[in-house]
Amino acid sequence: MITGALKSKLDRVWDAFWSGGISNPLEVIEQITYLLFIRRLDDLQTLAEKKARFGGGAIEDPVFLDGQNHLRWSVFKNSSSEVMYRTVSEEVFPFLRDLGTRFGGDGSTYSVHMKDARFTIPTPALLSRVVDMLDDIPMEARDTNGDLYEYMLSKIASAGTNGQFRTPRHIIDLMVKMTAPQPMDEICDPACGTAGFLVAASEYIRDSHADALLDTTQRSHFHRSMFHGYDFDSTMLRIGSMNMLLHGVESPDIRYRDSLSEGASADAEKYSLILANPPFAGSLDDKSTSKDLQRTVKTKKTELLFVALFLKLLKPGGRAAVIVPDGVLFGSSKAHRTLRKILVEDQKLDAVVKLPSGVFKPYAGVSTAILFFTKTNSGGTEDVWFYDVQADGFSLDDKRSPSEANDLPDVLARWQNLEAETSRVRTDRSFLVPKADIAAQGYDLSLNRYKEIEYDEVEHRSPLDIIADIEQLESEIAEGLDELKAMLS
């Protein structure tokens, strides 16, 4: 946890950005990201210098060449604000853009994402203030660095233009703990954004399998081949890469890619774990969408195509935890039914965890669920576990204030002891549903299709529950109309 004093200082810097004319939260984070990266480069050079002095040799792979010493953080931070501003804007940022052509090793992943670096801090005074604040943070403290970045990311308060919005950290943590990443997993998020899922997975590995990182091979795997993330937003790639770096992952595979395009085919059956909250942006152009995915499920809807993509990317035996809009669970189109049938009959559908509709506020009020499934290519679904989450530890309005009501610890505890769930009845918060019952319902995965409501419960239902039911009914009607229009056309 970062201290209240540091939060207050960061808030003041954030306010200074806004008053200085930078009102886009992503741009603020991006500029701070560049500065953190510049400081990281200076730290790498310092380590190389110490190693050279200790060994009595020359510096290996120097970051800064002869004549570039003034570009180092430790040097320009002591300059006047005007000199610092001129150095950073006219020399340091061109240096960053050129870095990818010559600098390898520890910084190679990050240098790729710095090739389009733009300096947009408007005044010398603001730059000096930000540099002073960042210089107070001990960069060797991985937890502090990560918490700092998480706090900055929490300030993103608007949805992205492509339907992306930040997944709450406590939801990410639940999904990671339920899938329990292992040291030799290859983990992917094909819509990684700020890399929240990958960061949480890396922290879980550190906490749960600390001994594994003592092994040279596994440590190399952790830093260089365990974590994979794709996005087609270059700003998100820069932010996600730096998020991983500040959480102590040296060289993750964070790449530019439109995951639904033909290019994703190269990674078929590559990953053992997928954690994702893909964008729900409606429909895509047929011409830009992978033909392989459309052969699996004929649709233009991104939420369905992403689930098909996850099945394609997973190795046999690989598992996934993904957030989907409720329409995936009960949509009546042929594509919806086909995809659900594939999950139930051809693969192993493990669980459907229904989330309350306020979880993603203030970004969106969309009603969602988490699907847990395992790729088998040979079936295996016996009983599907359903859980009706009604509280997540925060209020379900736009304020999202902390609340004592929280079902998430119970979700994890019951998931880790599914044998005890066999005695649960369908009026309970969680229960198991046999595959035969799901098939009889046309592979409908909406919780309300199987949940039984007692009379007392009906009388005491909250307005939010009633609204969620109305939203589901509206979605079902809209899906039916879409299917009818498609048939008529």
C-alpha positions in Angstrom: 0.0 0.0 0.0 1.3 3.5 -0.8 1.1 6.0 2.0 -1.6 8.7 2.3 1.2 11.3 1.9 2.3 9.8 -1.4 -1.3 9.6 -2.6 -1.8 13.2 -1.7 1.4 14.2 -3.6 0.3 12.2 -6.7 -3.1 13.8 -6.5 -1.6 17.3 -6.5 0.6 16.4 -9.5 -2.5 15.0 -11.2 -4.4 18.2 -10.6 -1.4 20.1 -12.0 -1.6 18.2 -15.2 -5.3 19.0 -15.5 -4.8 22.7 -14.8 -1.9 22.7 -17.3 -4.2 21.6 -20.1 -3.8 17.8 -20.1 -7.3 16.6 -19.2 -7.1 13.0 -20.6 -6.3 10.6 -17.8 -4.6 8.2 -20.2 -2.3 11.0 -21.4 -1.3 11.9 -17.8 -0.5 8.2 -17.1 1.4 8.0 -20.4 3.6 11.0 -19.6 4.4 9.6 -16.1 5.1 6.2 -17.7 7.8 7.8 -20.0 9.4 9.4 -17.0 9.4 6.2 -15.0 11.0 4.4 -17.9 13.7 7.1 -18.2 14.5 6.6 -14.5 14.5 2.9 -15.0 17.1 3.3 -17.8 19.4 5.3 -15.5 19.1 2.6 -12.8 20.1 -0.1 -15.4 23.1 2.0 -16.4 24.1 2.4 -12.7 23.8 -1.4 -12.1 26.0 -2.0 -15.2 28.6 0.5 -13.9 28.7 -1.2 -10.5 29.1 -4.6 -12.2 31.9 -3.3 -14.4 33.8 -1.8 -11.4 33.4 -5.0 -9.4 34.6 -7.2 -12.3 37.3 -4.8 -13.5 35.9 -4.8 -17.1 34.0 -2.6 -19.4 30.3 -1.8 -19.1 28.2 -4.4 -21.0 25.5 -3.1 -23.2 25.6 0.5 -21.9 22.2 2.4 -22.2 23.9 5.8 -22.4 26.8 6.2 -24.8 29.7 8.7 -24.6 28.3 12.2 -24.7 24.9 11.2 -23.4 25.5 11.4 -19.7 23.3 14.6 -19.5 20.3 12.5 -20.6 20.4 10.4 -17.4 17.7 11.0 -14.8 20.3 11.4 -12.0 21.9 14.3 -13.9 19.0 16.3 -15.4 16.9 16.1 -12.2 19.4 18.5 -10.6 19.1 21.0 -13.4 17.0 24.2 -13.4 13.5 23.6 -14.5 14.1 25.4 -17.8 17.3 23.4 -18.6 15.6 20.2 -17.6 12.6 20.9 -19.8 14.8 21.7 -22.8 16.9 18.5 -22.2 13.9 16.2 -21.8 11.9 17.6 -24.7 14.6 18.1 -27.2 17.1 15.3 -26.4 15.7 12.6 -24.0 12.5 11.9 -25.9 14.3 11.5 -29.3 16.7 9.2 -27.5 13.8 7.1 -26.3 12.4 6.9 -29.8 15.7 5.6 -31.1 16.3 3.2 -28.3 14.6 0.2 -29.8 17.1 0.1 -32.7 20.1 -0.6 -30.6 19.1 -1.4 -27.0 18.4 -5.1 -26.1 18.4 -7.2 -23.0 16.3 -6.1 -20.0 14.7 -3.1 -21.6 14.0 -4.5 -25.1 10.3 -5.1 -24.6 9.7 -1.6 -23.3 11.9 0.1 -25.9 9.6 -1.2 -28.6 6.7 0.6 -27.1 8.6 3.8 -26.7 9.3 4.3 -30.4 6.4 6.7 -30.7 7.0 8.5 -27.5 5.6 12.1 -27.4 6.4 14.7 -24.8 3.4 16.7 -24.0 4.0 18.1 -20.5 3.3 21.8 -21.2 5.6 23.7 -18.8 9.0 23.5 -17.1 7.4 24.0 -13.7 5.1 21.0 -14.1 7.9 18.8 -15.4 10.1 19.8 -12.4 7.3 19.0 -10.0 6.6 15.6 -11.5 10.3 14.7 -11.6 10.7 15.7 -7.9 7.7 13.5 -6.9 8.9 10.4 -8.8 12.4 10.9 -7.5 11.1 10.4 -4.0 9.9 6.9 -4.7 12.4 4.1 -4.1 12.4 2.3 -7.5 13.9 -0.9 -5.9 10.7 -1.4 -4.0 8.6 -3.5 -6.3 5.5 -3.3 -4.2 5.6 0.4 -3.9 6.2 0.9 -7.6 3.3 -1.4 -8.4 0.9 0.2 -5.9 1.8 3.6 -7.3 0.9 2.5 -10.8 -2.3 0.8 -9.7 -3.3 4.0 -8.0 -2.7 6.0 -11.2 -4.7 3.5 -13.2 -7.6 3.7 -10.8 -7.9 7.3 -11.9 -9.0 6.2 -15.4 -12.7 7.1 -15.1 -14.1 6.8 -18.6 -14.6 3.9 -21.0 -12.3 3.5 -24.0 -13.4 4.2 -27.5 -13.3 0.6 -28.4 -15.5 -0.6 -25.6 -12.7 -1.3 -23.1 -12.9 -0.3 -19.5 -10.8 -1.1 -16.5 -11.6 -4.3 -14.7 -11.9 -3.8 -10.9 -8.8 -5.2 -9.1 -10.9 -7.3 -6.7 -12.7 -9.0 -9.6 -9.3 -9.7 -11.3 -7.9 -11.1 -8.0 -10.9 -13.5 -7.7 -10.5 -14.8 -11.2 -6.7 -15.3 -10.7 -7.2 -17.1 -7.4 -9.9 -19.4 -8.9 -7.7 -20.4 -11.8 -4.5 -20.7 -9.5 -1.7 -20.0 -12.0 1.2 -22.4 -11.8 5.0 -21.7 -12.3 5.1 -23.3 -15.8 1.9 -21.8 -17.1 1.9 -19.7 -20.2 -0.6 -17.0 -19.5 -2.3 -14.8 -22.1 -4.7 -11.8 -22.1 -5.6 -11.1 -25.8 -7.2 -7.8 -24.8 -4.7 -6.8 -22.1 -5.3 -3.0 -21.8 -3.3 -2.0 -18.8 -2.2 -5.6 -18.1 -4.1 -5.9 -14.9 -4.8 -9.7 -15.3 -1.1 -10.4 -16.1 0.1 -8.3 -13.2 -2.2 -10.1 -10.8 -1.1 -13.5 -12.1 2.5 -12.5 -11.6 1.8 -11.5 -8.0 0.0 -14.7 -7.4 3.0 -16.7 -8.6 5.4 -14.8 -6.4 3.1 -15.3 -3.3 2.1 -18.9 -3.9 5.2 -20.4 -5.6 8.1 -18.3 -4.3 10.4 -21.3 -4.2 9.9 -21.9 -7.9 11.5 -18.6 -8.7 14.7 -19.7 -7.1 15.1 -22.2 -10.0 17.1 -20.6 -12.9 14.9 -22.1 -15.7 11.6 -21.2 -14.0 12.8 -17.7 -13.1 13.8 -17.1 -16.8 10.4 -18.4 -17.8 8.7 -16.1 -15.4 10.5 -13.0 -16.6 10.6 -13.8 -20.4 8.0 -16.3 -21.6 5.2 -16.7 -19.1 3.2 -13.5 -19.7 1.6 -12.6 -23.0 -0.7 -9.6 -23.8 -2.1 -8.1 -26.9 -3.8 -4.9 -27.7 -4.3 -2.6 -30.7 -4.0 0.6 -28.6 -0.4 1.8 -28.5 -1.1 3.9 -25.4 -2.4 0.9 -23.6 0.6 -1.2 -24.7 3.0 1.4 -23.2 1.0 1.6 -20.0 0.6 -2.2 -19.7 4.3 -2.8 -20.3 5.3 -0.3 -17.7 2.8 -1.8 -15.3 4.5 -5.2 -15.7 7.9 -3.7 -15.3 7.0 -1.9 -12.1 5.6 -5.2 -10.7 9.0 -6.8 -11.3 8.5 -8.7 -14.6 11.6 -7.9 -16.8 10.5 -8.8 -20.3 6.9 -9.8 -20.8 5.5 -10.4 -24.3 3.3 -7.3 -24.7 2.5 -6.8 -28.4 0.5 -4.8 -30.8 -2.2 -7.0 -32.3 -5.9 -6.9 -33.3 -6.7 -10.2 -31.6 -9.7 -10.9 -33.9 -7.7 -10.5 -37.1 -6.1 -13.3 -39.1 -2.8 -12.7 -37.3 -3.9 -14.5 -34.2 -3.7 -17.8 -36.0 0.0 -18.1 -35.3 -0.6 -18.6 -31.6 -3.1 -21.4 -31.9 -2.9 -23.9 -28.9 0.0 -21.9 -27.4 -1.3 -20.9 -23.9 -2.3 -22.9 -20.8 -4.2 -20.1 -19.1 -6.3 -17.2 -20.5 -7.5 -14.4 -18.2 -9.5 -11.7 -20.0 -12.2 -9.1 -20.0 -12.5 -8.5 -23.8 -14.3 -5.4 -25.2 -18.0 -5.7 -25.9 -18.0 -3.3 -28.9 -20.9 -4.7 -30.9 -20.1 -5.8 -34.4 -17.0 -5.9 -36.6 -16.5 -5.8 -40.3 -16.4 -9.3 -41.8 -13.3 -8.5 -43.9 -11.2 -7.7 -40.9 -12.2 -10.7 -38.8 -10.3 -14.0 -38.8 -12.0 -16.6 -41.1 -11.0 -19.4 -38.7 -13.0 -17.8 -35.9 -16.0 -17.3 -38.2 -15.9 -20.9 -39.1 -16.2 -21.7 -35.4 -19.0 -19.3 -34.8 -20.6 -17.3 -37.7 -21.1 -13.9 -36.2 -19.9 -10.3 -36.2 -20.4 -9.9 -32.4 -17.0 -9.3 -30.7 -18.0 -11.0 -27.4 -18.7 -14.3 -29.2 -15.7 -14.0 -31.4 -13.4 -13.5 -28.4 -14.7 -16.6 -26.7 -14.1 -18.6 -29.9 -10.6 -17.0 -30.0 -9.9 -18.2 -26.4 -10.7 -21.7 -27.4 -8.4 -21.5 -30.4 -5.5 -20.1 -28.3 -5.7 -22.6 -25.5 -3.7 -25.8 -25.4 -5.7 -28.9 -24.8 -6.0 -29.0 -21.0 -5.7 -25.2 -20.9 -8.2 -23.3 -18.8 -9.8 -19.9 -19.0 -11.6 -17.3 -16.9 -13.3 -14.6 -19.0 -15.8 -11.9 -18.4 -18.7 -11.8 -20.8 -21.9 -9.7 -21.1 -25.1 -11.5 -20.1 -26.2 -11.8 -23.7 -23.6 -14.5 -24.2 -25.4 -16.7 -21.6 -28.9 -16.5 -23.1 -28.7 -14.9 -26.6 -31.1 -16.8 -28.9 -29.2 -16.4 -32.2 -27.7 -19.4 -33.9 -24.2 -18.1 -33.2 -25.0 -17.7 -29.4 -26.5 -21.2 -29.2 -23.6 -22.8 -31.2 -20.9 -21.3 -29.0 -22.6 -22.4 -25.8 -23.1 -25.9 -27.2 -19.4 -26.0 -28.0 -18.5 -25.0 -24.5 -20.8 -27.6 -22.9 -20.5 -30.5 -25.3 -17.1 -30.3 -26.9 -15.1 -28.7 -24.1 -15.5 -28.6 -20.3 -17.6 -25.8 -18.9 -16.7 -25.5 -15.3 -18.6 -22.5 -13.8 -20.8 -19.5 -14.5 -20.3 -16.8 -11.8 -23.0 -14.1 -12.2 -21.9 -10.6 -11.3 -24.2 -7.8 -10.1 -24.8 -5.2 -12.7 -23.1 -2.4 -10.8 -19.6 -4.0 -10.8 -18.3 -1.9 -13.7 -19.7 1.5 -12.6 -19.0 4.3 -13.2 -17.7 3.0 -16.6 -20.8 1.1 -17.5 -23.9 -0.5 -16.1 -23.6 -3.6 -18.2 -24.6 -6.9 -16.6 -21.9 -9.5 -16.8 -20.8 -13.0 -15.7 -17.5 -14.8 -15.5 -17.2 -18.0 -17.5 -14.7 -20.7 -16.4 -13.9 -23.4 -18.9 -11.2 -26.0 -19.8 -10.3 -26.9 -23.4 -10.5 -30.6 -23.9 -11.7 -31.1 -27.5 -13.4 -34.2 -26.2 -16.2 -32.9 -23.8 -16.0 -33.5 -20.1 -18.8 -31.3 -18.8 -20.7 -33.1 -16.1 -22.0 -30.5 -13.6 -21.7 -26.7 -14.1 -21.3 -24.6 -11.0 -23.4 -21.5 -10.8 -23.0 -18.7 -8.3 -25.2 -15.6 -8.0 -23.0 -12.8 -6.7 -25.1 -10.1 -5.1 -22.5 -8.0 -3.4 -18.8 -7.5 -4.2 -17.7 -5.3 -1.2 -18.7 -2.0 -2.8 -21.9 -0.2 -3.4 -23.4 -0.8 -6.8 -24.0 2.8 -7.7 -21.6 5.2 -9.5 -19.8 6.1 -6.2 -18.7 2.4 -5.6 -18.2 3.1 -1.9 -16.7 0.3 0.3 -19.4 -1.9 1.8 -19.4 -4.8 4.3 -21.6 -7.0 2.0 -19.2 -9.1 0.0 -19.8 -12.5 -1.6 -16.4 -12.9 -3.2 -14.6 -14.7 -0.3 -17.5 -17.2 -0.3 -17.2 -17.6 -4.1 -13.6 -18.6 -3.7 -14.1 -20.8 -0.7 -17.0 -22.8 -2.3 -15.1 -23.1 -5.6 -12.2 -24.7 -3.7 -14.6 -27.2 -2.2 -17.0 -28.1 -5.0 -17.7 -31.6 -3.5 -19.7 -29.8 -0.8 -21.8 -28.1 -3.4 -23.6 -31.3 -4.4 -25.9 -30.9 -1.4 -26.9 -27.3 -2.3 -30.4 -26.7 -3.6 -31.3 -24.2 -6.3 -32.7 -21.7 -3.9 -29.2 -21.2 -2.5 -26.7 -18.6 -3.7 -24.7 -21.3 -5.5 -25.5 -24.8 -6.8 -24.5 -27.4 -9.4 -26.5 -28.0 -12.6 -26.1 -31.3 -14.5 -25.2 -31.1 -18.2 -28.4 -32.9 -19.2 -30.5 -30.1 -17.6 -28.5 -27.5 -19.6 -28.9 -29.4 -22.8 -32.6 -29.6 -22.2 -32.8 -25.8 -21.9 -31.1 -25.3 -25.3 -27.8 -24.7 -23.6 -29.1 -21.5 -22.0 -26.5 -20.5 -19.3 -28.4 -17.7 -17.6 -28.6 -18.3 -13.9 -32.3 -17.4 -13.7 -33.1 -20.4 -15.9 -32.1 -22.7 -13.2 -32.4 -20.8 -9.9 -35.5 -21.4 -7.9 -36.9 -18.4 -5.9 -38.7 -18.8 -2.6 -41.7 -16.7 -2.0 -40.1 -14.7 0.8 -37.2 -14.0 -1.4 -39.5 -12.6 -4.1 -41.0 -10.2 -1.6 -37.6 -8.9 -0.5 -35.9 -8.6 -3.8 -34.0 -5.4 -4.3 -34.8 -2.9 -7.0 -31.4 -3.6 -8.6 -32.3 -7.3 -8.9 -35.6 -6.4 -10.5 -33.8 -4.0 -12.9 -31.3 -6.7 -13.8 -34.2 -9.0 -14.7 -35.8 -6.4 -16.9 -32.5 -5.8 -18.6 -32.1 -9.5 -19.3 -35.7 -9.6 -20.7 -34.9 -6.6 -22.9 -31.7 -8.2 -24.1 -33.6 -11.4 -25.0 -36.1 -9.5 -27.0 -33.4 -7.6 -28.8 -31.5 -10.8 -29.6 -34.8 -12.3 -31.0 -35.4 -9.2 -33.1 -31.8 -9.3 -34.5 -32.3 -13.0 -35.4 -35.6 -12.2 -37.1 -34.1 -9.4 -39.1 -31.3 -11.7 -40.2 -33.7 -14.3 -41.3 -35.8 -11.8 -43.3 -32.8 -10.3 -45.0 
